[in-house]
Amino acid sequence: MNLLCLGINHSTAGVALRECLSFDAHQLNASLARLGCGGGTGWQALRECVILSTCNRVEIYAAAEEPVFETLETFLSEVSGVGVGEFDGAAYRLVDEAVVSHLLRVAAGLDSMVLGESQILGQVIEAYSTARRHGTTGKILSRLFQTAIRAGKRTRTETAIGHNPASIASVAVSLIARCVMDLKAARILVIGAGEMAELAVESLRKRGVQRITVANRTVAGATALAERWSGRAAALEALPELLSEADVVITSTGAPHTIISRDHLENALNNRADRPLVFMDIAMPRDVEPGVEELPGVARFDLDSLTAGLENSLARRQAEIPAVEAILAEEKAAFEDYLATLDVVPIIVGMREQADAIREAELEKTLRRMPELSPESRRQLDKLTRSIVKKMLHNPTLRLREIAGRADAAGHAADDAEAARRLFGLD
């Protein structure tokens, strides 16, 4: 059985291609139902399948008898409507050990755009849970994803890989928290509804902030983000009134020019009763006109203000990589030990079935010759023969598992399994 992974991520493809290939919840459910993993041809050549789709990656994990990447490529193309030639150069194709290493790194946050970010572990858990609901996972991918999830949890509890804020948005919120006396009670205005705005709102919620308003060029975008985090949505046209109300403004739009000028702000300040106002401009190009901080009670921060904090946070996270990799090595070794036993499990089952069939036949012949035995004596004799068989097979079973583990490291597990099968006459 081969482990396969076909994927693209932020390192291999731009956002436009990732958007086209990504699965929303409906597409994911429909696609897994369509796969109907089995053991035949076409989609059925995939014995097991899990789809991991996030804003930064689309990955299809599969278990199949052969490395059927063409099947996976065709499936992804048909589901997304994107020709194979359009994503072929950006896709990576991993097999067996490389799949295990990759998924463990993904779950641990080592393969993320932001080192050690926490969201990906929840996304891995959700991908596995969804596949389980559709019955597309079996013993191999289930064990692999359980191993990856355990590894991801261990790295976040046994190391400090996720302890320091390491995204622009999270560092921005940390800086805001140092500037605003009572952040939980502050009125926050977030302008923009993209990924950066989402991360900012998430960081604010984690710090207990309750009063968040999201304004965007399209009200639908603002509403979608606000509803996900129980905030309030507003149209960008209401910006003068919103600036009058806010204590903190975080901007992250894709506008090609500034959207908040000194003139706009001077009008809004007249209605603020001398309350301070903090601008956190994390847009590129900038949303807030430089110089607004010269107005009374106004503070302005931009990306240059955050660079030092971000670099320091990333440096501290990078220092944790050796400890994380040690955990991943342990988990990978445990999974490979499990895989090594798969070839001998049918042999062990066959040995036990064969021995039990012989036991039952011989016991039946013996009991026919001893009709005077009481029911209790017959039960005791049955128990005795079962115990003898169990003890006789105990050591061979242990030895087979040990051999499988050693043989797998040398790449000969299948050959040793076949030799054992012939030795015990299990053909």
Stockholm file with secondary structure:
# STOCKHOLM 1.0

chainA/1-427         MNLLCLGINHSTAGVALRECLSFDAHQLNASLARLGCGGGTGWQALRECVILSTCNRVEIYAAAEEPVFETLETFLSEVSGVGVGEFDGAAYRLVDEAVVSHLLRVAAGLDSMVLGESQILGQVIEAYSTARRHGTTGKILSRLFQTAIRAGKRTRTETAIGHNPASIASVAVSLIARCVMDLKAARILVIGAGEMAELAVESLRKRGVQRITVANRTVAGATALAERWSGRAAALEALPELLSEADVVITSTGAPHTIISRDHLENALNNRADRPLVFMDIAMPRDVEPGVEELPGVARFDLDSLTAGLENSLARRQAEIPAVEAILAEEKAAFEDYLATLDVVPIIVGMREQADAIREAELEKTLRRMPELSPESRRQLDKLTRSIVKKMLHNPTLRLREIAGRADAAGHAADDAEAARRLFGLD
#=GR chainA/1-427 SS CEEEEEEEETTTSCHHHHHHHCCCHHHHHHHHHHHCCCSSSGGGGEEEEEEEECSSEEEEEEEESSCCHHHHHHHHHHHHCCCHHHHGGGCEEEETHHHHHHHHHHHHTTTSSSTTCSHHHHHHHHHHHHHHHTTCCCHHHHHHHHHHHHHHHHHHHHSCTTSSCCSHHHHHHHHHHHHCTTGGGCEEEEECCSHHHHHHHHHHHHTTCCEEEEEESSHHHHHHHHHHTTCEEEEGGGHHHHHHHCSEEEECCCCSSCSBCHHHHHHHHTTSTTCCEEEEECCSSCSBCTTGGGSTTEEEECHHHHHHHHHHHHHHHHTTHHHHHHHHHHHHHHHHHHHHHHTTHHHHHHHHHHHHHHHHHHHHHHHHHCTTCCHHHHHHHHHHHHHHHHHHHHHHHHHHHHHHHHHHHHTCHHHHHHHHHHHTTCC
#=GC SS_cons         CEEEEEEEETTTSCHHHHHHHCCCHHHHHHHHHHHCCCSSSGGGGEEEEEEEECSSEEEEEEEESSCCHHHHHHHHHHHHCCCHHHHGGGCEEEETHHHHHHHHHHHHTTTSSSTTCSHHHHHHHHHHHHHHHTTCCCHHHHHHHHHHHHHHHHHHHHSCTTSSCCSHHHHHHHHHHHHCTTGGGCEEEEECCSHHHHHHHHHHHHTTCCEEEEEESSHHHHHHHHHHTTCEEEEGGGHHHHHHHCSEEEECCCCSSCSBCHHHHHHHHTTSTTCCEEEEECCSSCSBCTTGGGSTTEEEECHHHHHHHHHHHHHHHHTTHHHHHHHHHHHHHHHHHHHHHHTTHHHHHHHHHHHHHHHHHHHHHHHHHCTTCCHHHHHHHHHHHHHHHHHHHHHHHHHHHHHHHHHHHHTCHHHHHHHHHHHTTCC
//
